[in-house]
Amino acid sequence: MSPISPGARKAAAVAAEAGVLSGLERDGQANGQLAGGELARFLLGALLDSTTDQIYFKDCDSRFVRISRALAVKFGMSGAEEAIGKTDFDFFSEEHAQLAFADEQRIIGGGEPVVGIEEKETWEDGREEWVSTSKMALCAEGGAIIGTFGISRDITVEKLQRDEIERQGERLQRALADAEKTQQELQETLGELHVAQSERLELLVRTGEAAEEERRRIAADLHDGPIQKITATAFSVDLLINRLTRGDATDDLAQQIRDQLAGEIESLRGMMAELRPPILDERGLAAAISAAAAELLPSDTTCVVTDRTDAARFMSDVETAAHRIAREALANVRKHAHATRVEIDLDHVGDSLRVRIADDGVGFNPTAENPGTEHFGLTSMRERVASLAGELRIDSSPAAGTQLEASMPWKPRPPAAPTDGRG
C-alpha cells in the first residue's frame, strides 16, 4: 500500500483525534498509512457533511442512495439517511420531478452530462427556487453506469437580482425609447408650428393685400360710377337753376335729374349689397343668398336654396364671408357656367358652417396648370375662407358641372341686448 499524501495524513490525524477512525485505521495512521477505501469514504463523508452545496447520488431508478447534509436540511430532514430510497417525486412538483427524471434517464442511457445549467426547482408547496446544477453518470469500477450523481448550488437570490436588473434595464430602454419618440414628436410638432406660423403670416399678408385691393376696387367703383354720375347730375341741377331763373321750361330736365339720381341710388344699393346687404341682418343668410340669386342669375336659370341650419344666426364675419362666396359663385354661374339649375345648401356640420353650391353648367378643370379661371374669383374665395380658418373644396370637370363647398368654423350669434323700450 503506497504512502498517503500529507493532506490526507492531516485529515486522518484530525479524524483520529475526533474519535471517528476505527482501531485498525488508527493503527494504520500510527504507521503512517491508511487504507485507500477507508480514506475515500472518510473524505466523502467529510465533504457531504460540511459542504453548503447540495450533493446527491442516485441509482438507475433515480432513487437517492446518499445526499449531503445541506440537501437533507433543504428537504427538511433531520438526517441524510432519511432520503435513501426516495425520489424527486417525494419533494418536488410533478412537472419538475418528471423533467429531472428524464434528464437522469437520458444520462444513464449514455447521453451527455448536464454541466453548469440554471434550473428552476418547483416544490410541492408551490415554492420556486433556482439552482446552478451539474448532473453526470455514476460509473462502477469497470465503467458500467450504475446511476447518477449531481451537485447544485442555490442561486435564487442571485437569479432574482439579475432578473430584476434585466427588468429595470428593459424598463429603462423603454423609457429611453419613449423619450426619443416624445422628442421626435415634439420636434415634428415644433416643425408643424413653424409651418403654421409661416402660413399664418403669409395669410395675414394676403388678407391685408386682399383688403387693400378691395378698398381700391370700391374706391374705383365709386369714382367711376356714382361720383362721376352725381357730378354730372350736379351740372344738370345748375342748368335747371339757370332755366328756372330765366323762366324756361324745366319739366324734361327735372325728370332727367330724377332718373339720374334714382339710377345712382340703385347703383349704391348694389355696392352695399355686395359688401353686406341689409337683408342679411334682417332675415338671415338663406334669405340674403336667395335675394342674390334672384339678382344675379338669368331668369331661365332655376335656383333652389335649402336651409338646414334651422334658421340659425352666426357671427357677422362668418355670415358676411358665406354671403360673399355665394355671390361670387353665382356671378361665375351667370358669366361662365351656362347652367340651367343651381342648388345651394346651407348646413352646420359639427363645428362648421357648410355652404355647398352646385350647378349643371359646362364645368372646367380645376387641376389644370393654367385653367384660365383667375376671373372666377377663386383666389379671393380661398383667402376669404382661409382667413376664418376654414376650407374651400372645388369639384368640377369639363361638361360635368361644378360643385363648390366652403366649410368655416361657426359660432352662434349672441342674443341682442334688451332695450328699455324708449328707442
VEXDREN-2710 file (C-alpha; in Angstrom, 1 decimal):
% VEXDREN-2710
k/r/px/py/pz
1/MET/0.0/0.0/0.0
2/SER/1.5/3.3/-1.1
3/PRO/2.0/6.1/1.4
4/ILE/-0.8/8.7/1.6
5/SER/-0.3/12.4/0.9
6/PRO/0.4/14.9/3.6
7/GLY/-3.1/16.4/3.2
8/ALA/-4.7/13.0/3.6
9/ARG/-2.5/12.2/6.6
10/LYS/-3.5/15.5/8.2
11/ALA/-7.2/14.8/7.6
12/ALA/-6.7/11.3/9.1
13/ALA/-5.0/12.7/12.2
14/VAL/-7.8/15.2/12.7
15/ALA/-10.3/12.4/12.3
16/ALA/-8.4/10.2/14.8
17/GLU/-8.3/12.9/17.4
18/ALA/-12.1/13.3/16.9
19/GLY/-12.5/9.5/17.5
20/VAL/-14.1/8.8/14.2
21/LEU/-11.5/6.2/13.0
22/SER/-11.5/2.6/14.0
23/GLY/-8.7/1.0/15.8
24/LEU/-7.4/-0.5/12.6
25/GLU/-7.4/2.9/11.0
26/ARG/-5.7/4.4/14.0
27/ASP/-3.0/1.7/13.8
28/GLY/-2.5/2.4/10.1
29/GLN/-2.4/6.1/10.9
30/ALA/0.2/5.4/13.6
31/ASN/2.2/3.5/11.0
32/GLY/1.9/6.5/8.6
33/GLN/-0.6/4.7/6.3
34/LEU/-4.4/4.5/5.8
35/ALA/-6.4/2.0/3.8
36/GLY/-7.4/3.8/0.4
37/GLY/-11.0/2.7/0.6
38/GLU/-11.5/3.8/4.2
39/LEU/-9.8/7.1/3.5
40/ALA/-12.1/7.7/0.4
41/ARG/-15.2/7.0/2.5
42/PHE/-13.9/9.3/5.2
43/LEU/-13.2/12.1/2.8
44/LEU/-16.5/11.7/1.1
45/GLY/-18.3/11.8/4.4
46/ALA/-16.4/14.9/5.5
47/LEU/-17.3/16.6/2.2
48/LEU/-21.0/15.6/2.3
49/ASP/-21.3/16.8/6.0
50/SER/-19.5/20.1/5.6
51/THR/-20.3/21.5/2.1
52/THR/-23.0/24.0/1.7
53/ASP/-23.7/22.7/-1.8
54/GLN/-26.4/20.1/-2.5
55/ILE/-24.8/16.8/-3.5
56/TYR/-26.7/13.6/-4.2
57/PHE/-26.1/10.1/-5.6
58/LYS/-28.9/8.1/-7.3
59/ASP/-29.4/4.6/-8.6
60/CYS/-30.6/3.7/-12.0
61/ASP/-34.2/4.2/-10.9
62/SER/-33.4/7.8/-9.8
63/ARG/-33.7/6.9/-6.1
64/PHE/-31.4/8.7/-3.7
65/VAL/-28.7/6.5/-2.2
66/ARG/-26.8/9.3/-0.5
67/ILE/-27.1/13.0/-0.1
68/SER/-25.2/15.9/1.5
69/ARG/-26.3/17.3/4.9
70/ALA/-27.1/20.6/3.1
71/LEU/-29.6/18.8/0.8
72/ALA/-31.1/16.9/3.8
73/VAL/-31.7/20.3/5.5
74/LYS/-33.3/21.6/2.3
75/PHE/-35.6/18.6/2.3
76/GLY/-36.5/19.3/5.9
77/MET/-34.9/16.1/7.2
78/SER/-33.1/15.5/10.5
79/GLY/-30.5/13.3/8.8
80/ALA/-29.3/12.5/5.3
81/GLU/-30.1/8.8/5.7
82/GLU/-33.9/9.6/5.6
83/ALA/-33.6/10.4/1.9
84/ILE/-32.4/6.9/1.0
85/GLY/-34.9/5.2/-1.4
86/LYS/-36.8/8.4/-2.0
87/THR/-37.1/10.2/-5.4
88/ASP/-37.6/13.8/-6.6
89/PHE/-41.4/13.0/-6.8
90/ASP/-41.4/12.9/-3.0
91/PHE/-40.2/16.5/-2.7
92/PHE/-40.9/18.5/-5.9
93/SER/-43.9/19.2/-8.1
94/GLU/-44.8/16.5/-10.6
95/GLU/-43.7/18.7/-13.5
96/HIS/-40.2/19.4/-12.1
97/ALA/-39.7/15.8/-10.9
98/GLN/-40.6/14.5/-14.3
99/LEU/-38.1/16.8/-16.0
100/ALA/-35.3/15.8/-13.6
101/PHE/-36.1/12.1/-14.0
102/ALA/-36.0/12.5/-17.8
103/ASP/-32.5/14.2/-17.6
104/GLU/-31.2/11.4/-15.4
105/GLN/-32.5/8.6/-17.5
106/ARG/-31.0/10.2/-20.6
107/ILE/-27.6/10.4/-18.9
108/ILE/-27.9/6.8/-17.7
109/GLY/-28.7/5.8/-21.3
110/GLY/-25.4/7.2/-22.4
111/GLY/-26.3/10.8/-23.0
112/GLU/-24.2/13.8/-22.4
113/PRO/-23.9/15.1/-18.9
114/VAL/-25.6/18.3/-17.8
115/VAL/-23.0/20.9/-16.6
116/GLY/-23.5/24.3/-15.1
117/ILE/-27.1/25.0/-16.2
118/GLU/-29.6/27.2/-14.4
119/GLU/-32.6/25.1/-13.3
120/LYS/-35.8/26.2/-11.7
121/GLU/-37.0/23.9/-8.9
122/THR/-40.7/23.9/-8.1
123/TRP/-41.6/22.4/-4.7
124/GLU/-44.8/20.5/-3.7
125/ASP/-46.0/23.6/-1.8
126/GLY/-45.5/25.8/-4.8
127/ARG/-42.2/27.4/-3.8
128/GLU/-39.8/28.2/-6.7
129/GLU/-36.1/28.3/-6.3
130/TRP/-33.2/28.5/-8.8
131/VAL/-30.0/26.4/-8.7
132/SER/-26.9/26.1/-10.8
133/THR/-26.6/22.4/-11.3
134/SER/-24.5/19.7/-12.9
135/LYS/-25.5/16.0/-13.4
136/MET/-23.3/13.2/-14.5
137/ALA/-23.3/9.4/-14.8
138/LEU/-22.2/7.4/-11.8
139/CYS/-19.9/4.6/-13.0
140/ALA/-18.7/1.4/-11.3
141/GLU/-15.0/0.4/-11.3
142/GLY/-15.3/-1.4/-14.6
143/GLY/-17.0/1.6/-16.3
144/ALA/-20.6/0.4/-16.1
145/ILE/-23.2/3.1/-15.4
146/ILE/-24.9/2.4/-12.1
147/GLY/-26.7/5.7/-11.5
148/THR/-26.2/9.4/-11.5
149/PHE/-24.7/12.0/-9.2
150/GLY/-25.0/15.7/-9.2
151/ILE/-24.2/18.9/-7.3
152/SER/-26.4/22.0/-7.1
153/ARG/-25.8/25.5/-5.7
154/ASP/-28.7/27.7/-4.7
155/ILE/-28.7/30.9/-6.8
156/THR/-32.2/32.1/-6.1
157/VAL/-31.2/35.4/-4.7
158/GLU/-28.6/36.0/-7.4
159/LYS/-31.2/34.9/-10.1
160/LEU/-33.9/37.2/-8.7
161/GLN/-31.4/40.1/-8.5
162/ARG/-30.2/39.5/-12.1
163/ASP/-33.8/39.3/-13.4
164/GLU/-34.7/42.5/-11.6
165/ILE/-31.7/44.2/-13.1
166/GLU/-32.7/42.9/-16.5
167/ARG/-36.3/44.2/-15.9
168/GLN/-35.0/47.6/-14.8
169/GLY/-32.8/47.6/-17.9
170/GLU/-35.7/46.8/-20.1
171/ARG/-37.8/49.5/-18.4
172/LEU/-35.0/51.9/-18.9
173/GLN/-34.7/51.1/-22.5
174/ARG/-38.5/51.5/-23.0
175/ALA/-38.3/54.8/-21.1
176/LEU/-35.4/55.9/-23.4
177/ALA/-37.3/54.8/-26.4
178/ASP/-40.4/56.7/-25.2
179/ALA/-38.3/59.7/-24.5
180/GLU/-36.8/59.6/-28.0
181/LYS/-40.3/59.2/-29.5
182/THR/-41.6/62.1/-27.5
183/GLN/-38.6/64.2/-28.5
184/GLN/-39.2/63.3/-32.1
185/GLU/-42.9/64.1/-31.8
186/LEU/-42.0/67.4/-30.1
187/GLN/-39.6/68.2/-33.0
188/GLU/-42.3/67.4/-35.5
189/THR/-44.9/69.5/-33.6
190/LEU/-42.4/72.4/-33.5
191/GLY/-41.9/72.0/-37.2
192/GLU/-45.6/72.0/-37.8
193/LEU/-45.9/75.1/-35.6
194/HIS/-43.2/76.8/-37.6
195/VAL/-45.0/75.9/-40.8
196/ALA/-48.4/77.0/-39.3
197/GLN/-46.8/80.3/-38.2
198/SER/-45.3/80.9/-41.6
199/GLU/-48.7/80.1/-43.2
200/ARG/-50.4/82.4/-40.8
201/LEU/-48.1/85.2/-41.5
202/GLU/-48.5/84.6/-45.2
203/LEU/-52.2/84.5/-44.8
204/LEU/-52.2/87.8/-42.8
205/VAL/-50.1/89.4/-45.6
206/ARG/-52.5/88.0/-48.3
207/THR/-55.5/89.1/-46.2
208/GLY/-54.1/92.6/-45.9
209/GLU/-53.4/92.7/-49.6
210/ALA/-56.9/91.4/-50.4
211/ALA/-58.4/94.0/-48.1
212/GLU/-56.3/96.8/-49.7
213/GLU/-57.3/95.5/-53.2
214/GLU/-61.0/95.5/-52.0
215/ARG/-60.6/99.1/-50.8
216/ARG/-59.1/100.1/-54.2
217/ARG/-61.8/98.4/-56.1
218/ILE/-64.6/100.1/-54.0
219/ALA/-62.8/103.4/-54.5
220/ALA/-62.5/102.9/-58.2
221/ASP/-66.2/101.8/-58.5
222/LEU/-67.3/104.9/-56.5
223/HIS/-65.1/107.2/-58.6
224/ASP/-66.1/105.7/-62.0
225/GLY/-69.7/105.2/-61.1
226/PRO/-71.7/107.2/-58.5
227/ILE/-69.2/110.1/-58.1
228/GLN/-68.9/110.9/-61.8
229/LYS/-72.6/110.5/-62.4
230/ILE/-73.5/112.5/-59.3
231/THR/-71.1/115.2/-60.6
232/ALA/-72.9/115.2/-63.9
233/THR/-76.2/115.4/-62.0
234/ALA/-74.9/118.4/-60.2
235/PHE/-74.2/120.1/-63.6
236/SER/-77.8/119.3/-64.5
237/VAL/-79.0/120.9/-61.3
238/ASP/-77.0/124.0/-62.2
239/LEU/-78.6/124.0/-65.6
240/LEU/-82.1/123.6/-64.0
241/ILE/-81.4/126.6/-61.8
242/ASN/-80.5/128.7/-64.8
243/ARG/-83.6/127.7/-66.6
244/LEU/-85.7/128.5/-63.5
245/THR/-84.0/131.9/-63.3
246/ARG/-84.9/132.6/-67.0
247/GLY/-88.3/131.2/-66.7
248/ASP/-87.7/128.5/-69.3
249/ALA/-89.4/125.1/-69.3
250/THR/-87.9/122.7/-66.8
251/ASP/-90.1/119.6/-66.7
252/ASP/-87.9/117.5/-69.0
253/LEU/-84.7/118.4/-67.2
254/ALA/-86.1/117.8/-63.8
255/GLN/-87.3/114.4/-64.9
256/GLN/-83.8/113.6/-66.3
257/ILE/-82.2/114.6/-63.0
258/ARG/-84.7/112.5/-61.1
259/ASP/-83.8/109.5/-63.3
260/GLN/-80.1/110.1/-62.8
261/LEU/-80.5/110.2/-59.0
262/ALA/-82.7/107.1/-59.0
263/GLY/-80.0/105.2/-61.0
264/GLU/-77.2/106.2/-58.7
265/ILE/-79.2/105.2/-55.7
266/GLU/-79.8/101.8/-57.2
267/SER/-76.0/101.5/-58.0
268/LEU/-75.1/102.4/-54.5
269/ARG/-77.5/99.9/-53.1
270/GLY/-75.9/97.3/-55.4
271/MET/-72.5/98.1/-54.0
272/MET/-73.9/98.0/-50.5
273/ALA/-75.4/94.6/-51.2
274/GLU/-72.1/93.3/-52.3
275/LEU/-70.5/94.4/-49.0
276/ARG/-73.3/93.4/-46.6
277/PRO/-76.9/93.8/-47.6
278/PRO/-79.5/94.9/-45.0
279/ILE/-81.5/91.7/-45.7
280/LEU/-78.6/89.7/-44.2
281/ASP/-79.1/91.3/-40.8
282/GLU/-82.8/91.5/-41.1
283/ARG/-83.7/88.0/-42.4
284/GLY/-80.6/85.9/-42.3
285/LEU/-78.2/84.1/-44.6
286/ALA/-80.6/81.9/-46.6
287/ALA/-82.8/84.9/-47.4
288/ALA/-79.8/87.0/-48.4
289/ILE/-78.4/84.3/-50.7
290/SER/-81.9/83.8/-52.3
291/ALA/-82.1/87.5/-53.0
292/ALA/-78.6/87.4/-54.5
293/ALA/-79.6/84.5/-56.8
294/ALA/-82.7/86.4/-57.9
295/GLU/-80.5/89.5/-58.7
296/LEU/-77.5/87.7/-60.4
297/LEU/-78.9/84.7/-62.3
298/PRO/-80.7/84.8/-65.6
299/SER/-84.5/84.3/-65.5
300/ASP/-84.2/80.9/-67.2
301/THR/-81.8/79.5/-64.5
302/THR/-83.6/77.8/-61.7
303/CYS/-82.1/78.2/-58.2
304/VAL/-83.1/76.2/-55.1
305/VAL/-81.8/77.3/-51.7
306/THR/-82.1/74.8/-48.9
307/ASP/-81.5/75.9/-45.3
308/ARG/-80.7/73.1/-42.9
309/THR/-79.5/75.3/-40.1
310/ASP/-82.9/75.8/-38.6
311/ALA/-82.6/79.5/-39.4
312/ALA/-79.6/79.7/-37.0
313/ARG/-77.7/83.0/-36.9
314/PHE/-73.9/83.1/-37.0
315/MET/-71.3/85.7/-36.2
316/SER/-71.2/88.6/-38.6
317/ASP/-67.8/87.8/-40.1
318/VAL/-69.0/84.2/-40.9
319/GLU/-72.3/85.3/-42.4
320/THR/-70.5/88.0/-44.5
321/ALA/-67.9/85.5/-45.8
322/ALA/-70.6/83.0/-46.7
323/HIS/-72.7/85.6/-48.4
324/ARG/-69.8/87.0/-50.4
325/ILE/-68.7/83.5/-51.5
326/ALA/-72.2/82.7/-52.6
327/ARG/-72.4/85.9/-54.6
328/GLU/-69.1/85.3/-56.3
329/ALA/-70.1/81.7/-57.2
330/LEU/-73.5/82.9/-58.5
331/ALA/-71.7/85.6/-60.6
332/ASN/-69.4/82.8/-62.1
333/VAL/-72.5/80.8/-62.9
334/ARG/-74.0/83.7/-64.8
335/LYS/-70.8/84.6/-66.6
336/HIS/-69.2/81.2/-67.4
337/ALA/-71.3/78.2/-66.5
338/HIS/-74.4/78.5/-68.8
339/ALA/-76.2/76.4/-66.2
340/THR/-79.9/75.7/-66.2
341/ARG/-80.1/74.8/-62.5
342/VAL/-78.3/75.8/-59.3
343/GLU/-78.6/74.2/-55.9
344/ILE/-77.4/76.0/-52.8
345/ASP/-77.3/74.0/-49.5
346/LEU/-76.7/75.6/-46.1
347/ASP/-75.9/73.4/-43.1
348/HIS/-73.9/73.4/-39.8
349/VAL/-71.9/70.1/-39.6
350/GLY/-70.2/69.7/-36.3
351/ASP/-68.5/72.9/-35.5
352/SER/-68.5/74.2/-39.1
353/LEU/-71.0/76.1/-41.3
354/ARG/-71.1/74.5/-44.7
355/VAL/-72.1/76.3/-47.9
356/ARG/-72.5/74.0/-50.9
357/ILE/-73.2/75.5/-54.4
358/ALA/-73.7/73.1/-57.3
359/ASP/-74.6/73.8/-60.9
360/ASP/-75.2/71.7/-64.1
361/GLY/-73.1/74.0/-66.3
362/VAL/-70.1/73.5/-68.6
363/GLY/-67.6/73.0/-65.7
364/PHE/-63.8/73.3/-66.0
365/ASN/-60.6/71.5/-65.0
366/PRO/-59.5/73.0/-61.6
367/THR/-56.3/70.9/-61.6
368/ALA/-55.0/72.2/-64.9
369/GLU/-51.7/74.1/-64.7
370/ASN/-53.4/77.2/-66.2
371/PRO/-57.1/76.6/-66.0
372/GLY/-57.8/80.2/-67.0
373/THR/-60.1/80.7/-64.1
374/GLU/-58.4/83.7/-62.4
375/HIS/-61.5/85.7/-63.3
376/PHE/-63.7/83.2/-61.4
377/GLY/-62.6/84.9/-58.1
378/LEU/-61.4/81.5/-56.8
379/THR/-58.3/83.1/-55.2
380/SER/-60.3/85.6/-53.3
381/MET/-62.8/82.9/-52.2
382/ARG/-59.9/80.7/-50.8
383/GLU/-58.4/83.6/-49.0
384/ARG/-61.7/84.7/-47.6
385/VAL/-62.3/81.1/-46.2
386/ALA/-58.7/80.7/-45.0
387/SER/-59.0/84.0/-43.1
388/LEU/-61.6/82.2/-40.9
389/ALA/-59.6/79.0/-40.6
390/GLY/-61.9/77.2/-43.0
391/GLU/-61.6/75.1/-46.1
392/LEU/-62.7/75.5/-49.7
393/ARG/-63.2/72.5/-52.0
394/ILE/-64.0/72.6/-55.7
395/ASP/-65.1/69.6/-57.7
396/SER/-65.5/70.2/-61.4
397/SER/-64.6/68.8/-64.9
398/PRO/-65.5/69.8/-68.4
399/ALA/-69.1/69.3/-69.3
400/ALA/-69.9/67.9/-65.8
401/GLY/-70.9/71.0/-63.9
402/THR/-69.2/72.4/-60.8
403/GLN/-69.7/71.9/-57.1
404/LEU/-68.1/74.3/-54.6
405/GLU/-68.2/73.7/-50.9
406/ALA/-66.9/76.1/-48.2
407/SER/-66.6/75.0/-44.6
408/MET/-66.0/77.6/-41.9
409/PRO/-65.9/77.3/-38.1
410/TRP/-69.0/78.9/-36.8
411/LYS/-70.2/80.5/-33.6
412/PRO/-73.8/81.3/-32.7
413/ARG/-74.6/85.0/-32.8
414/PRO/-75.0/86.2/-29.2
415/PRO/-78.6/87.4/-28.4
416/ALA/-79.2/91.1/-28.9
417/ALA/-79.1/93.2/-25.7
418/PRO/-82.5/94.0/-24.3
419/THR/-83.7/97.6/-24.8
420/ASP/-85.6/99.7/-22.3
421/GLY/-88.4/100.4/-24.8
422/ARG/-87.5/104.1/-25.2
423/GLY/-85.9/103.6/-28.6
END
